[in-house]
Amino acid sequence: MNQWLENVWMALDTLRTHKLRSFLTVLGVIIGTMTVIVIAAFVSGIDARVAKEIESFGTNSIYVYKFDPGFNFAPSYEERTRKPLSFDDMMAIQNECPSVAYVAPMISPVDFTQGPMVERVHVKYKDIQMSNATVQATMPSYFKMGTTELEEGRFFNETDNANRSDVVVIGNDVANTLYPMLNALDKELMINGRQYRVVGVLRKRETFLVGAEDPNNENKAVYLPYASLMKIYPNLEDNFILAQAAPGRLNQAVEEIRQVLRKRRKVAYSAPDSFGISTADNIVSQFKSITSGVFLLMVAISSVGLLVGGIGVMNIMLVSVTERTKEIGVRKAIGAKRRDIISQFLIEATTLTGLGGLLGILIGWGVAEIVKLVMPTFVPLWAPITGFVVSVALGVSFGLWPAWKAARLDPIEALRYE
């Protein structure tokens, strides 16, 4: 133990004597470790925020569409040309799936599969017009799922839908844009020249996953009763179906929906589904697989910095062996064994890279806290632990050859060295 402490002291003394050289040597280690910490904080923060946002739509929610809902950025031609889900499909789910508590269709006169920048239906109040609202229709059961909250007013009900009433529930951004100085309740809202009455305003929802122009941004939503929209657009047929499973029966509900739709769409027993079905967990897993790939790529890039730092450590340790040849000879002459010399130089190398790793962790943590002001980040516990362990392991790996070279020096030749 005393010998180990002596070796540590000698290593620290050497680093103190050559401060600038030591710092430049581990600069790659500092940069590499810092990058890993920042990337880990960024990816972990994004994952947590996305999971929170998706789960805010209900952990028991089930999303059904003609192709896979979620992060399906490039649906194939076959997926895009599939037969759409119909209102009757939604009714079949409601009537034939006992594990489903609520189910509602979502339909819009705009084909949002063309992307978020597709031209939308304009809404207006007097001279104020809004071109990026998302006009869509649903059933009153959608509001029973607890995925939306009212700021004021009410949701439309079964009577409104049965009577095809000209009423709407609007998102917070729509209310603030069209009625900036007014209360939106009971005000008129024009959609393609037809007048509707605002009966409810939704509470503002925090959004991160969706952008301002994304059709999934509920703050820009204009909800009509399903029957009210269909009387204007009777040829609409491309339904998105949102279902909510009964508590503790999510898996059963998914399987029941799958079997009902396969039967209705006449899918052969051995053929894959001709529709997509996802849950909140599925979508979160999809996103995490994307961010994991990005994380691994960025770590691979940052490992170049660690490799450069390791090479620098090996280089400086070889120089140190040459500079201290006489010192090594003296130590061996007075009884130091090979393992003492090896441990001395390995401790010096690991101290060098370990301090570089600690400095990289501190800088990376500071950068993550600054980024947190504009984006969600948090440093997971495993990141600094991994960063420190890797930096120390780097010292062992790249310091082993110089340490072995020092240990093999002949003490007589070393004492003669000038």
C-alpha positions in Angstrom: 0.0 0.0 0.0 2.8 2.4 0.9 4.5 1.5 -2.4 1.3 2.2 -4.3 0.9 5.6 -2.6 4.5 6.4 -3.4 4.0 5.6 -7.0 0.8 7.8 -7.1 2.8 10.7 -5.5 5.6 10.3 -8.0 3.1 10.3 -10.9 1.4 13.4 -9.7 4.7 15.1 -9.1 5.7 14.4 -12.7 2.4 15.8 -14.0 2.8 18.9 -11.9 6.3 19.4 -13.2 5.1 19.2 -16.8 1.7 20.9 -16.6 1.4 22.2 -20.2 2.8 19.0 -21.7 0.4 16.9 -19.6 -2.6 19.1 -20.6 -1.8 18.9 -24.3 -1.3 15.2 -24.0 -4.8 14.5 -22.7 -6.6 17.2 -24.7 -8.0 14.4 -26.9 -9.2 12.5 -23.9 -10.9 15.7 -22.6 -12.7 16.4 -25.9 -13.7 12.8 -26.4 -15.1 12.4 -22.8 -16.8 15.8 -23.0 -18.5 14.8 -26.3 -19.8 11.5 -24.9 -21.3 13.3 -21.9 -23.0 16.0 -24.1 -24.4 13.4 -26.5 -25.6 11.2 -23.7 -27.3 14.2 -22.0 -28.9 15.3 -25.3 -30.2 11.8 -26.3 -31.4 11.0 -22.8 -33.2 14.4 -22.5 -34.9 14.0 -25.9 -35.9 10.4 -25.2 -37.5 11.4 -21.9 -39.3 14.4 -23.4 -40.7 12.4 -26.3 -41.8 9.6 -24.0 -43.6 12.1 -21.8 -45.3 13.8 -24.8 -46.4 10.5 -26.4 -47.7 9.1 -23.0 -49.6 12.3 -22.5 -52.0 11.0 -25.2 -52.6 8.0 -22.9 -50.5 4.9 -22.1 -53.5 2.7 -23.0 -54.0 4.4 -26.4 -53.9 2.4 -29.6 -53.3 4.1 -33.0 -54.6 2.4 -36.1 -54.1 3.6 -39.7 -53.7 2.1 -43.2 -49.9 2.1 -42.6 -47.8 2.1 -39.5 -48.5 5.1 -37.3 -45.5 6.7 -35.5 -42.1 7.4 -37.0 -42.9 6.1 -40.5 -41.1 8.8 -42.5 -41.2 7.0 -45.9 -44.2 4.7 -46.3 -43.9 2.5 -49.3 -46.1 2.9 -52.4 -48.0 -0.3 -51.3 -48.7 1.2 -47.9 -49.8 4.6 -49.4 -52.2 2.9 -51.8 -53.8 0.5 -49.3 -57.6 0.7 -48.8 -58.3 3.2 -46.1 -59.9 2.4 -42.8 -63.6 3.2 -42.8 -66.1 4.4 -40.4 -67.6 0.9 -40.4 -64.2 -0.5 -39.3 -64.3 1.8 -36.3 -67.8 0.7 -35.5 -66.7 -3.0 -35.7 -63.9 -2.3 -33.3 -66.4 -0.7 -30.9 -68.9 -3.5 -31.1 -66.6 -6.6 -31.4 -63.6 -5.7 -29.1 -64.6 -6.1 -25.4 -61.1 -5.0 -24.2 -61.6 -1.6 -25.9 -63.1 1.1 -23.7 -63.4 3.9 -26.2 -62.8 4.2 -29.9 -63.0 7.2 -32.2 -62.3 8.0 -35.9 -60.3 11.0 -37.0 -60.8 12.4 -40.5 -59.8 15.5 -42.3 -60.5 17.1 -45.7 -56.7 17.5 -46.0 -54.4 14.6 -47.0 -51.7 15.0 -44.4 -49.8 12.0 -45.8 -48.4 14.6 -48.3 -46.5 16.2 -45.4 -46.9 19.1 -42.9 -46.6 21.8 -45.6 -49.7 20.6 -47.6 -52.2 23.3 -48.2 -54.9 23.3 -45.5 -58.4 24.4 -45.1 -58.4 28.1 -44.1 -60.4 29.3 -41.1 -61.3 32.9 -40.3 -63.1 35.3 -38.0 -64.1 38.5 -39.7 -60.9 39.8 -41.3 -58.5 37.6 -39.5 -57.6 34.4 -41.4 -55.5 31.4 -40.3 -54.0 29.2 -43.0 -52.2 26.6 -40.8 -55.0 25.3 -38.6 -55.7 21.6 -38.7 -59.4 21.1 -39.5 -60.5 17.6 -38.6 -63.5 15.7 -37.3 -64.0 13.1 -34.6 -66.7 11.5 -32.4 -67.5 12.7 -28.9 -65.9 9.5 -27.6 -62.5 11.0 -28.5 -62.9 13.5 -25.7 -63.8 10.8 -23.2 -60.3 9.3 -23.5 -58.8 12.0 -21.3 -56.1 12.9 -23.8 -57.4 16.5 -24.2 -58.2 19.1 -21.6 -60.6 22.1 -21.8 -59.5 25.6 -21.0 -63.1 26.8 -21.2 -66.4 25.8 -22.7 -67.4 22.2 -23.4 -66.8 19.4 -25.9 -69.4 18.7 -28.5 -71.6 15.7 -27.6 -73.6 12.9 -29.2 -76.5 15.3 -29.8 -74.3 17.7 -31.7 -73.0 14.9 -33.8 -76.4 13.3 -34.5 -77.9 16.7 -35.5 -74.8 17.6 -37.6 -74.5 20.8 -35.6 -72.2 23.5 -36.8 -70.1 23.7 -33.7 -66.3 23.4 -33.2 -63.8 22.9 -30.4 -60.6 24.8 -31.1 -57.0 24.6 -30.0 -55.3 27.3 -27.9 -53.2 28.8 -30.8 -56.4 29.0 -33.0 -58.2 31.0 -30.2 -55.2 33.3 -29.7 -54.8 34.0 -33.5 -58.4 34.6 -34.4 -59.6 36.2 -31.2 -56.5 37.9 -29.7 -58.5 40.4 -27.6 -61.7 38.5 -27.2 -63.2 35.4 -25.5 -63.5 32.8 -28.2 -66.6 31.1 -26.7 -69.8 31.4 -28.8 -67.9 33.4 -31.4 -68.4 32.5 -35.1 -65.7 30.7 -37.1 -65.8 30.5 -40.8 -64.5 27.3 -42.6 -64.6 27.5 -46.3 -67.4 30.1 -46.2 -69.5 28.1 -43.7 -70.2 29.5 -40.3 -69.6 27.5 -37.1 -69.9 28.3 -33.4 -67.0 27.9 -31.0 -68.2 25.8 -28.0 -64.9 24.9 -26.4 -61.2 26.0 -26.3 -58.6 23.4 -25.5 -55.9 23.9 -22.8 -52.5 24.7 -24.3 -50.5 21.5 -24.8 -46.7 21.5 -24.5 -45.3 20.3 -27.7 -41.7 19.2 -28.5 -42.1 16.2 -30.8 -44.3 18.1 -33.3 -43.4 21.4 -35.0 -45.5 24.5 -35.3 -46.8 23.4 -38.8 -47.2 19.7 -37.9 -50.8 18.5 -38.3 -50.5 16.7 -35.0 -50.0 20.0 -33.1 -53.2 20.0 -31.1 -52.8 23.7 -30.3 -53.7 24.4 -34.0 -56.6 21.9 -34.1 -60.2 22.7 -35.1 -62.4 19.8 -34.2 -65.8 19.3 -35.8 -68.4 16.6 -35.0 -67.8 13.7 -37.4 -71.3 13.9 -39.0 -71.0 17.7 -39.4 -67.8 17.3 -41.6 -69.2 14.4 -43.6 -72.3 16.4 -44.7 -69.9 18.9 -46.4 -67.3 16.3 -47.6 -69.4 13.1 -48.1 -66.6 11.4 -50.2 -64.0 11.4 -47.4 -63.0 7.9 -46.4 -59.4 7.9 -45.1 -59.9 7.5 -41.3 -57.3 7.4 -38.6 -58.7 5.4 -35.7 -57.8 6.0 -32.1 -58.8 3.5 -29.5 -58.3 3.3 -25.7 -58.0 -0.1 -24.0 -59.7 -0.9 -20.7 -57.2 -0.7 -17.7 -54.8 -3.6 -17.8 -56.0 -5.0 -21.1 -53.9 -3.2 -23.6 -52.4 -6.3 -25.2 -55.8 -8.0 -25.5 -57.3 -4.9 -27.0 -54.5 -4.7 -29.7 -55.0 -8.4 -30.6 -58.8 -8.0 -30.8 -58.5 -5.0 -33.1 -56.0 -6.8 -35.2 -58.2 -9.9 -35.6 -61.3 -7.7 -36.4 -59.5 -5.7 -39.1 -57.9 -8.7 -40.7 -61.3 -10.4 -40.9 -62.9 -7.3 -42.3 -60.1 -6.6 -44.8 -60.0 -10.3 -45.8 -56.3 -10.7 -45.1 -55.1 -14.3 -45.7 -54.0 -16.3 -42.7 -50.3 -16.3 -43.7 -50.2 -12.7 -45.1 -49.0 -9.7 -43.1 -51.4 -7.0 -41.9 -52.7 -4.6 -44.5 -52.9 -1.9 -41.9 -50.7 -0.4 -39.1 -51.4 -0.6 -35.4 -49.2 0.9 -32.7 -49.3 1.8 -29.0 -47.5 4.5 -27.1 -44.8 2.0 -26.0 -44.3 1.0 -29.7 -43.8 4.6 -30.8 -41.5 5.4 -27.9 -39.4 2.3 -28.8 -39.3 3.4 -32.4 -37.9 6.8 -31.4 -35.4 5.3 -29.0 -34.1 3.0 -31.7 -33.5 6.1 -33.9 -31.8 8.1 -31.2 -29.7 5.0 -30.2 -28.4 4.8 -33.7 -27.5 8.5 -33.7 -25.9 8.1 -30.3 -23.7 5.2 -31.4 -22.6 7.1 -34.5 -21.7 10.1 -32.5 -19.8 8.0 -29.9 -17.9 6.4 -32.7 -16.9 9.8 -34.0 -15.9 11.1 -30.6 -13.9 7.9 -30.0 -11.4 9.3 -32.5 -10.6 12.0 -30.0 -10.1 9.4 -27.3 -7.8 7.4 -29.7 -5.8 10.5 -30.4 -5.5 11.2 -26.7 -4.4 7.6 -26.1 -1.7 7.9 -28.8 -0.6 11.1 -27.2 -0.3 9.4 -23.8 1.8 6.6 -25.3 4.0 9.1 -27.0 4.6 11.2 -23.9 5.2 8.2 -21.8 7.9 6.9 -24.2 9.5 10.3 -24.0 9.2 10.2 -20.2 11.0 6.8 -20.2 13.8 8.2 -22.2 14.1 11.3 -20.0 14.1 9.3 -16.8 16.3 6.4 -17.8 18.9 7.2 -15.1 16.2 7.6 -12.5 14.9 4.1 -13.5 18.4 2.7 -13.2 18.8 4.1 -9.7 15.5 2.7 -8.6 16.3 -0.8 -10.0 19.8 -0.6 -8.5 18.4 -0.1 -5.0 16.0 -2.9 -5.3 12.9 -1.8 -7.3 11.4 -4.8 -9.1 9.9 -4.8 -12.6 6.4 -4.7 -11.2 7.3 -1.5 -9.3 8.5 0.2 -12.4 5.5 -1.0 -14.4 3.1 0.2 -11.7 4.8 3.6 -11.5 4.4 4.3 -15.2 0.9 2.8 -15.4 -0.2 4.9 -12.5 1.3 7.9 -14.2 -0.5 7.2 -17.4 -3.9 6.4 -15.8 -3.6 9.5 -13.6 -3.0 11.5 -16.7 -6.0 10.1 -18.6 -8.2 9.9 -15.5 -7.7 13.6 -14.8 -8.4 14.3 -18.4 -11.6 12.3 -18.2 -12.7 14.1 -15.0 -12.1 17.4 -16.7 -14.0 16.3 -19.8 -16.9 15.1 -17.6 -17.1 18.5 -15.8 -17.0 20.5 -19.0 -19.5 18.2 -20.7 -21.9 18.5 -17.7 -21.5 22.3 -17.9 -22.3 22.3 -21.6 -25.3 20.1 -21.0 -26.7 22.5 -18.4 -26.3 25.4 -20.8 -28.1 23.5 -23.6 -30.8 22.7 -21.1 -31.9 26.3 -21.3 -33.2 25.8 -24.8 -33.6 22.0 -25.2 -34.3 19.1 -22.8 -31.1 17.5 -21.5 -30.1 15.5 -18.5 -26.9 13.6 -17.7 -27.7 9.9 -16.9 -25.6 8.4 -14.1 -24.0 5.8 -16.4 -22.5 8.5 -18.7 -19.9 10.1 -16.2 -19.1 6.6 -14.8 -18.5 5.2 -18.3 -16.5 8.3 -19.3 -14.2 8.0 -16.3 -13.8 4.2 -16.6 -13.0 4.5 -20.3 -10.5 7.3 -19.7 -8.7 5.3 -17.1 -8.7 2.2 -19.3 -7.2 4.3 -22.0 -4.3 5.1 -19.7 -3.8 1.4 -18.9 -4.0 0.4 -22.6 -1.7 3.0 -24.0 0.6 3.2 -21.0 1.4 -0.5 -20.9 4.0 -0.6 -23.6 6.1 2.4 -22.3 5.8 0.9 -18.7 7.0 -2.5 -20.0 9.8 -0.9 -21.9 10.9 1.0 -18.7 10.8 -2.2 -16.6 13.0 -4.0 -19.1 15.8 -1.5 -18.9 19.2 -2.9 -17.8 20.1 -1.0 -14.5 23.8 -0.8 -15.4 23.1 0.6 -18.9 20.5 2.9 -17.4 23.0 4.3 -14.9 25.5 5.0 -17.7 22.8 6.8 -19.7 23.3 10.6 -20.1 
